[in-house]
Amino acid sequence: MKALSLFSGGLDSILAVKLIERQGIDVKGIFLETPFFSSEKALKYSEYLGLPLKVIDITDDYIDMLLKPKYGYGKGLNPCIDCHIFMLRVVGSMLQKEDAGFIISGEVLGQRPMSQNIRSLMTISKESGFADLIIRPLSAKRLRESLPEKAGWVKRGELLGLSGRSRRPQIELAGRLGIKNYPAPAGGCLLTDRVFSRRLKDLISASAVLERRDIELLKWGRHFRIEKEAKVIVGRNKRENEVISSLAVKNDIVLTDDSYPGPTVLASKNISADGLRLATSIAASYSNAPPNHPVALKMLRDSKAHRIVGYGKERGYFSQFMIR
């Protein structure tokens, strides 16, 4: 018997895998990747466990779901219920090809009030289309018996009945299983991050189509919406300057200050002449040039270099444009 596990690399998904493996069942991890959550942790901890892991990029289909979630969003732009349905549906569609019998999920009843209460878990299972084939090993004894349990593929008595937000039972179980290397709890989904969510909402309101490059840019720098269809992004350190510069595309404007240390500034390709003047002012103001001082900037557009002057202002002036 073989099972497929949604595997994030977090402690709950690690323990869910181990509880099923202890019953002599082969497990293969599946990580479904988007710009909103990276496979880095899953890759690290699957290697630690010796767990075969398949990483699948689901960005395009995920964005379609993200824009119109049936069950809405959480506190950020996180469609948690729709997200879990979507992921279980993807993994369920892989069962036959992978010659696997059922799906493992590390969800814990009551751990997240919106998406992991009993009603939500039942909804997620039903709408995935694979309700009878989903096992949540950490809370199985508090949930309806699944087909693998009824058929004897999995011994229900060796599964757990955890509920609630405390991680103490998981930490104790990890100790009993000899698992010493696991990550501290942390939000791995950018859609739950307050600032990122606001930036994404702004992007959705300004763009007919969400492009992957524009989503990647949301992770870096300070963001200023200076016109309905134009934005300015300001690097905060050397690393951000490098990334922002690398993500520039044809007709984007990249501004740098050769005279004073300062940020790399990216302005949208569809910026107006007035918008460009504001962008140069932002570039001058966030450099180390003296306040209210004209600054000679290098402007790179479509691989062609130009010179342009930016007139600095007090940084507080730009707060009216900042997305935060």
Phi, psi and omega in degrees: 000143180227146177230153174254133182242128167295117190235114180265341187092356175283168184300319182297317180289327176297312182292322179300317178297313184296322180296326179280320178299326180297341179267014176080019182258132176287139181233137173241128179278146176233126174241126181258113192258144173217174174295348183270342176209130187264154179276002187305311181293319180298318179297317181298312186276339171292323177294319178300321182277345189072031183265123173300134183229134175245125179256127183234127177278121183242019192308308188299311180292326181295318180298321177302317178292318184299324184287334182220066181287132181299322186257010173078191186249163171274215182290333176258226175249038185261112179270067194302315182294311179298325179297314180294321176300311182302313183293318179294327178294318179296312181293321178300324180291347181266350188304311184294315181297324181273001181055044181248155186262333184201176184245140176250136174231140181273011180301144178240127181304126175081000181289322175239122188302323185277313191258353183232026168279170188297321181294318180294317180297321178294320179296315180301313181299312184297313185285342176292334184089002183229035187306317184287347185251012180256127175242132174249089191301332184283339181232014189305322184290348177259000184242169179298142181294131181273168179299316179301328177286316180298322183280353179084008176293326180234136179274113182300327182296341180262004174264176186248172178230047182288151172205157178097178189264349180294137177264358183303314179300322179292320180294320178295319179296319178301319178297317181293329180272000179076021179268108183256340184250104177209156185282153171290152179297133180200150179289113181267354184252119181295338181292345176268352181281129186299311183291315180299318181298320179294321177295320180292319177300318178298317180297317180298320182290337184259345188235134176288330181230134176272114177264145184301322180299318181293325176292317178301321181296334180299340184278351192232142169075187172265142184242132180234122174269102186261341176214166182305320183243017182225139182225153176239135179239130186241120178294147182255348180199179184301315180300313180296321177302317182294316182293314180300317178297320182291337183267359178293141179240177183307133179077353167298155176249128177245123182247134175222156181252114181278343186270326183229150174300138181186184186277162161275131182240125178252128176246140183304149182295338183257029182286146178276174178297318177295321178296321178296320177299320177293321179297318179293326177294320176297316180300316180293320185289330181266004171272181179270016177293154177302146180301146177056037185243134176293136184235132176279118183249149171268128180244119179251124179218123180053045178068009178249131183265140177224169174245141181210150181259134174246140181251114185289154175227173171296135185300331180301335180299328186275358181298334180294341181257347188285139176262113183207000000 
